[in-house]
Amino acid sequence: MVWSEWWGYRESMVASDRDEFGVYELADDNKETVYYGSGKAKTRLLDHLNKKECPKATNYRVEYYLQSPQI
């Protein structure tokens, strides 16, 4: 798996990202992982932000699937 670079985990940054299926990682200021998730990346990341589910997260990165998974 090849991760993207780290991005600031804030609504304006996430809102500009793609809403495609992938695996995402949330990390703190030291780039220590606080959460892994999967799904439509932008939708899930915005959900976490709006629900304040990962208060220590300040950075995120995404690895998108080559094809959408069969659901």
C-alpha positions in Angstrom: 0.0 0.0 0.0 1.3 3.5 -0.9 -0.2 6.2 1.4 -0.7 9.7 0.2 1.2 12.5 2.0 -0.1 13.8 5.3 -2.7 16.6 5.1 -4.1 18.8 7.8 -7.2 17.3 9.3 -9.7 20.2 9.0 -13.0 20.6 7.2 -11.7 22.8 4.4 -9.0 20.3 3.5 -11.2 17.2 3.6 -13.9 19.0 1.7 -11.6 19.4 -1.3 -10.6 15.7 -1.3 -12.1 13.0 -3.5 -15.1 11.1 -2.3 -14.0 7.7 -3.5 -13.6 4.4 -1.7 -10.3 3.9 0.2 -8.6 3.3 3.5 -7.7 6.4 5.6 -5.5 7.0 8.6 -5.9 9.7 11.2 -2.9 10.8 13.3 -1.9 13.3 16.0 0.6 16.1 15.8 3.5 13.6 16.0 2.0 11.5 13.1 1.2 8.7 15.5 -1.9 6.8 14.4 -5.1 7.4 16.4 -7.6 5.8 14.0 -7.8 3.7 10.8 -11.0 3.5 8.7 -12.4 2.7 5.3 -15.2 3.7 3.0 -15.9 6.7 0.9 -13.1 8.8 2.2 -14.4 12.3 2.1 -17.8 11.3 3.5 -16.3 9.2 6.4 -13.7 11.8 7.3 -16.3 14.6 7.4 -18.5 12.4 9.6 -15.6 11.9 12.1 -15.0 15.7 12.1 -18.6 16.6 12.6 -19.1 14.1 15.4 -15.8 15.0 17.0 -15.0 11.3 17.2 -11.2 11.6 17.1 -10.3 14.8 19.0 -6.5 14.0 18.9 -6.5 13.8 15.1 -4.7 16.7 13.4 -3.5 14.9 10.2 -4.9 12.4 7.7 -3.9 10.5 4.7 -5.7 8.2 2.2 -5.0 5.2 0.0 -7.8 4.9 -2.6 -9.0 1.6 -4.0 -8.3 1.0 -7.7 -11.9 -0.1 -8.1 -14.9 0.4 -5.9 -15.5 -2.6 -3.7 -18.6 -4.8 -4.3 -21.1 -3.9 -1.7 
